[in-house]
């Protein structure tokens, strides 16, 4: 499982590599470059799934096991 993901801000294009939490989805992210507050896109569970190079750990685990992730949208 990968725990590092590079988030690209849709407003300024700035990139930051972050360590993803393993026990929760991250719903908000403050861009280190322009200060924009990023929120997940519709249908995504967290900012890493929307703007990151690697999906969050619950989604990675679900892809490996075929189970429904704990953060899946109803």
C-alpha positions as CSV (number, residue, x, y, z in Angstrom):
1,X,0.0,0.0,0.0
2,X,1.3,3.4,-0.9
3,X,1.0,6.2,1.7
4,X,2.5,9.1,-0.2
5,X,0.5,10.9,-2.8
6,X,1.2,14.2,-4.7
7,X,-1.7,16.6,-4.7
8,X,-2.0,19.0,-7.6
9,X,-4.0,22.1,-6.8
10,X,-6.6,22.7,-9.6
11,X,-6.5,26.5,-8.9
12,X,-2.7,27.2,-9.1
13,X,-1.2,24.0,-10.3
14,X,1.1,23.7,-7.3
15,X,2.2,20.2,-6.3
16,X,2.8,18.9,-2.8
17,X,3.7,15.3,-1.8
18,X,1.8,14.4,1.4
19,X,1.4,11.3,3.6
20,X,-2.1,10.1,3.6
21,X,-3.9,9.1,6.8
22,X,-4.6,5.4,7.1
23,X,-7.5,5.6,9.5
24,X,-9.7,8.3,7.9
25,X,-10.4,10.1,4.6
26,X,-9.2,13.7,4.3
27,X,-12.1,15.9,3.2
28,X,-10.2,19.2,3.2
29,X,-6.7,20.2,2.1
30,X,-5.1,23.7,2.3
31,X,-2.9,24.3,-0.8
32,X,0.6,25.1,0.4
33,X,1.1,27.3,-2.7
34,X,-2.0,29.5,-3.0
35,X,-4.0,28.8,0.2
36,X,-7.0,27.4,-1.6
37,X,-9.1,24.9,0.4
38,X,-9.6,21.8,-1.7
39,X,-12.6,19.6,-1.2
40,X,-13.3,16.2,-2.9
41,X,-15.0,16.2,-6.3
42,X,-18.5,14.7,-6.5
43,X,-18.3,10.9,-6.2
44,X,-14.9,10.9,-4.5
45,X,-14.3,10.2,-0.9
46,X,-11.4,12.5,-0.2
47,X,-9.0,15.0,-1.7
48,X,-6.4,12.4,-2.5
49,X,-8.9,10.5,-4.7
50,X,-9.7,13.8,-6.5
51,X,-6.4,15.5,-6.8
52,X,-3.7,13.0,-5.8
53,X,-1.5,10.7,-7.8
54,X,-2.4,7.8,-5.6
55,X,-5.9,7.1,-4.2
56,X,-6.4,7.0,-0.4
57,X,-5.6,3.8,1.6
58,X,-9.2,2.6,2.0
59,X,-9.7,2.7,-1.8
60,X,-6.3,1.0,-2.4
61,X,-7.3,-1.8,0.0
62,X,-10.7,-2.2,-1.7
63,X,-9.0,-2.5,-5.1
64,X,-6.7,-5.2,-3.7
65,X,-9.4,-7.2,-1.9
66,X,-12.5,-6.5,-4.0
67,X,-14.4,-5.3,-1.0
68,X,-16.5,-2.1,-0.8
69,X,-14.4,0.6,0.9
70,X,-15.5,2.0,4.2
71,X,-15.6,5.5,2.6
72,X,-17.6,4.5,-0.4
73,X,-20.4,6.9,-1.4
74,X,-23.9,5.3,-0.8
